[in-house]
Amino acid sequence: MPPRENPTARQARLGGELRKLRERAGKTAREAAAMISTDQAKISHIEAGRIGVSEDRIRQLTAFYECGDEALVEALCAIAREKRGQHWWDDYRGILAPGFLDIADLEHHATSLRYLQPVTFPGILQTEDYAQALFASAIPQLSDDELKARVEHRMKRREILERDTPSPFQILVHEAALRMRVGGRKVARRQLEHLLSTSEHPGLTLQVIPFTREEFIEVTQTVMYAGGVVPQLDTVHIDTPLGGRYLGAVADLDRYRTLLGVAEQAALTPEESQNFIHRCARDL
């Protein structure tokens, strides 16, 4: 089987974690290859997520790397068991760019989610009209089919809110997002009303960071912190004009946990935030 040209973010993360374990153990790729009776090039492909790896080989390699964290090993095996086509977002493969599929994949598997939104709202909380207006503003302009697929995909991401036991959500929204009139007054007002109704959802905590909070001025990045089934698989997603970035290094996770903590300290309480959003909606 030829190497994958575009591994998913989770496939790349599986390979990356195996590489971390190998390097921590002081083993070379050549030694790892010899352990599972393959060649060094295949180890490189596995660690880049370009080819799959079986559960048996994961267990062989992690034992060779003297990894005693059984929970991590099981989590890596669970990723290896995933098959293309088993989730709803696979229907958009070849229709939307891989980044759209990866974000749905990340949200679906997260055990907890924390969002920091400077000028927009999380995709899972957007109304259809709001998402339509956002995507319609893209430059160059999207085709009708692309626009329809993006909006439809975004609406389907809400499935994580409809589970019997949804993961905990913390959403930190800057006042700038509340004041942006995306799609015009009516669309913006309906979005704020939807935000208020969704904030009552079990497990969801919504907090607003007002302009007046001088201690928090970091409003340049849209951040999603997704908790993994084990802490080592926590992931940060940064949304940028050049595409999404996925971070999993310990230093990066520490940095963004700190950033989110500072943002939380600067935010209004959930009750104060609801009152604030009501006022913003009334002003429209």
Buried (B, 14 or more C-beta within 10 A) or exposed (E): EEBBEEBBBBBBBBBBBBBBBBEEBEBEBEBBBBBBEBEBEBBBBBBBBBBBBEBEBBBBBBEBBEBEEEEBBBBBBBBBEBEEEEBEBBBBBEBBEBBBBBBBBBBBBBEBBBBBBBBBBBBBBBBBBBBBBBBBEEEEEBEEEBBBBBBBBBBBBBBBBEEEEBBBBBBBBBBBBBEBEBBEEEBBBBBBBBBBEBBEBEBBBBBBBBEEBEEBEBBEBBBBBBBBBBEBBBBBBBBEEEEBEBBBEEEBBEEBBEBBEBBBEBBBEBEEBBEBBEEBBEEB
